[in-house]
């Protein structure tokens, strides 16, 4: 059974870079798309972007200039970097597996809270 | 950008049918997924490709999509179905857009 686990700092200072990693266990990162989603406190879900195991990416246009998603097949991990963060980037960050093109996100991590504050 | 609009809240009595709608321009031309999120938990996929249920999702969850509106229907609603529900549209030009979310309350 595939499981996802997010990891990274829970507190980031304004203007710095937020970095998170999602570790995939119980299955291979091959042949799937992998996504990052965030949820600000009390608000809805926002997809940050996704990456195919081969490395091709697609980002939310509203975040594209500040976001990088990468994959490390040797470690069965994929990662997220968001530069120049502000308080508006405070959220629960989830990683998820995309079941298939237009098939939805069928496996989610438990989420990790990231707070942007000095 | 592409926007998906959901009504903020729906109330339903136990055993009755809850209908949750998701509206977007020509949404019927895109594939829609639905997610259930309970407080403090990660979202769970309950419907994909408009009307397919993942393994383990009860048959009382069903979906449809036509025109500008997708609908998630919960038949015989149970107390455990009380949660926030989000639609998501799939399209090559608008990947992974989420709806605004609907809070379902089982009274």
Boltz contact constraints between the chains, C-beta under 6 A:
constraints:
  - contact:
      token1: [A, 44]
      token2: [B, 100]
      max_distance: 6.0
  - contact:
      token1: [A, 44]
      token2: [B, 101]
      max_distance: 6.0
  - contact:
      token1: [A, 45]
      token2: [B, 86]
      max_distance: 6.0
  - contact:
      token1: [A, 45]
      token2: [B, 98]
      max_distance: 6.0
  - contact:
      token1: [A, 47]
      token2: [B, 96]
      max_distance: 6.0
  - contact:
      token1: [A, 58]
      token2: [B, 95]
      max_distance: 6.0
  - contact:
      token1: [A, 102]
      token2: [B, 31]
      max_distance: 6.0
  - contact:
      token1: [A, 102]
      token2: [B, 90]
      max_distance: 6.0
  - contact:
      token1: [A, 103]
      token2: [B, 48]
      max_distance: 6.0
  - contact:
      token1: [A, 104]
      token2: [B, 33]
      max_distance: 6.0
  - contact:
      token1: [A, 104]
      token2: [B, 45]
      max_distance: 6.0
  - contact:
      token1: [A, 104]
      token2: [B, 48]
      max_distance: 6.0
  - contact:
      token1: [A, 106]
      token2: [B, 45]
      max_distance: 6.0
  - contact:
      token1: [A, 106]
      token2: [B, 54]
      max_distance: 6.0
  - contact:
      token1: [A, 108]
      token2: [B, 42]
      max_distance: 6.0
  - contact:
      token1: [A, 108]
      token2: [B, 43]
      max_distance: 6.0
  - contact:
      token1: [A, 110]
      token2: [B, 42]
      max_distance: 6.0
  - contact:
      token1: [A, 111]
      token2: [B, 42]
      max_distance: 6.0
